[in-house]
Amino acid sequence: MGNLKVTMTDVEGATQTFDDVEEGMSLMELGKLHGVAGIMGDCGGGCACATCHVYVAEDWFAKVGEPDDIEFAMLDMVADVMKDNSRLGCQIKMSPELDGIEVTVAPASSY
């Protein structure tokens, strides 16, 4: 079992903390596994949709980093709910550096 910690707040405002996350698991996979409201992962993690859009807590964003061009193009499709700290959960893989990360699931876009 993993021992990395993630705190997710879903689209309904409920916060869950997971403290047994495996290294290498994406935030999208974690959200789907635990039925986190708002994490759909329709494309299966291929960075081809924005149904795992999360807001990374400001103090974690520097560790996560900016989205690449492909991810940014997907986020641009949901520009009405995109923020400076937006990322796709499928593109954030857990590592020891991200132990304790906090994210909030973005509301569904109107696209």
Secondary structure as the mmCIF struct_conf table of DSSP 4:
data_model
#
loop_
_struct_conf.conf_type_id
_struct_conf.id
_struct_conf.beg_label_comp_id
_struct_conf.beg_label_asym_id
_struct_conf.beg_label_seq_id
_struct_conf.end_label_comp_id
_struct_conf.end_label_asym_id
_struct_conf.end_label_seq_id
STRN STRN1 LEU A 4 THR A 9
TURN_TY1_P TURN_TY1_P1 VAL A 11 GLU A 12
BEND BEND1 GLY A 13 GLY A 13
STRN STRN2 THR A 15 VAL A 21
HELX_LH_PP_P HELX_LH_PP_P1 GLU A 22 GLU A 22
TURN_TY1_P TURN_TY1_P2 GLU A 23 GLY A 24
STRN STRN3 SER A 26 SER A 26
HELX_RH_AL_P HELX_RH_AL_P1 LEU A 27 LEU A 33
TURN_TY1_P TURN_TY1_P3 HIS A 34 GLY A 35
TURN_TY1_P TURN_TY1_P4 ALA A 37 GLY A 38
TURN_TY1_P TURN_TY1_P5 ASP A 42 CYS A 43
BEND BEND2 GLY A 44 CYS A 49
TURN_TY1_P TURN_TY1_P6 THR A 51 CYS A 52
STRN STRN4 HIS A 53 VAL A 56
HELX_LH_PP_P HELX_LH_PP_P2 ALA A 57 ALA A 57
HELX_RH_AL_P HELX_RH_AL_P2 GLU A 58 VAL A 64
HELX_RH_AL_P HELX_RH_AL_P3 ASP A 69 ASP A 76
TURN_TY1_P TURN_TY1_P7 MET A 77 VAL A 81
TURN_TY1_P TURN_TY1_P8 ASP A 84 ASN A 85
STRN STRN5 SER A 86 LEU A 88
HELX_RH_3T_P HELX_RH_3T_P1 GLY A 89 GLN A 91
STRN STRN6 LYS A 93 LYS A 93
HELX_RH_3T_P HELX_RH_3T_P2 PRO A 96 LEU A 98
TURN_TY1_P TURN_TY1_P9 ASP A 99 GLY A 100
STRN STRN7 ILE A 101 VAL A 105
HELX_LH_PP_P HELX_LH_PP_P3 ALA A 106 SER A 109
#
